[in-house]
C-alpha cells in the first residue's frame, strides 16, 4: 500500500496538519479498466448498483441508472466490486 502525505499551509502560530491516506494501486488500476460499465459494489453498509463514472486514489464515483443520483464511495469501505 502507498502512504501519501498531504500538508495544509501553516497559519499563524499553528503547526501544519498532516493527512495520511492509504491507497491500493492495484485496485485503483483494475477499477479504471471498468469505468463506464455497470457495477454492483458491496460496501460495509450494503450494496450499491450503477455505472462506474470515475476512480480516484481514495474513492470511486458511481452514478445511479437514472443518472439523477451520484454516490462517492471510499475505497476503504468497499468489500468487493462485480461488473454486471
N, C-alpha and C positions, 0 to 999 in steps of 0.2 A: 504494500500500500504506500501511496505517496503522502507525505505531510507537506502541506503548503502553508506558509506563514504570511499573514496579511497584517499590515500595520496601519493604524489610523494616525493622521498627523497629530503631533503633540500640541496641546493647548497650554495656556498659561499655567505654569507650575503644576502640570499634571503629567503623570507617567503615561507613555504610549500604551494603548490597548493592543494586545496581540491576539489574533484569531487563528486558530488551527483547525483544519478540516481534513478528514480522511477521504481520499479518492481511490477508486479501484479502476485503473486504466483499462483493464481487460473488459470489465462490464461496460464501461463507457463506450469503448470502441465497438463492442458487439451490438449494443443498443443503437449506435449510429447507423448500423447497416440496415435497420428496420424502420428508420424514420419514414413516415408517410403510410405505414401499414397499420392494420387493425391489430390491437393487442388486448390481452387481459393481463392486468397487473395485480398480483396478490400482495397486499401490504399487511403490516401488523394489525391494521384496523379493518381489513376486509378487502373485497375485490373491486377493481375499477376497470371498466371497459371503454375503449375509444380508439382514436387514431393517435399514434405517437407523433407529436408535432416537432419536438426538439429534445436534444440531450445536452446537458451541461455537465461539468465535472462533479457537481454535487446534487443535481436534481434532473428530473425529466418533466416535460410538458405534454399532457395528454388532453386532446380535445374530444368532447363528447360527440356522439354520432350526429346529433342535431346541430353541432357547431356553435351552440349558444353558451356552453359552459367549458371553461378551461381549468384543468387541475394541474397543480405543481406538486410533484411528489419527490421528497428527498430520497436519494439512493439508499441511505441507511435504513429507510423504512420499508424497502422492497424485499419481499421474501423470494418471489420468482416472477418471471415475465414469460408469457406464452403468446407468440404471434398466432393470429387466427385467420 
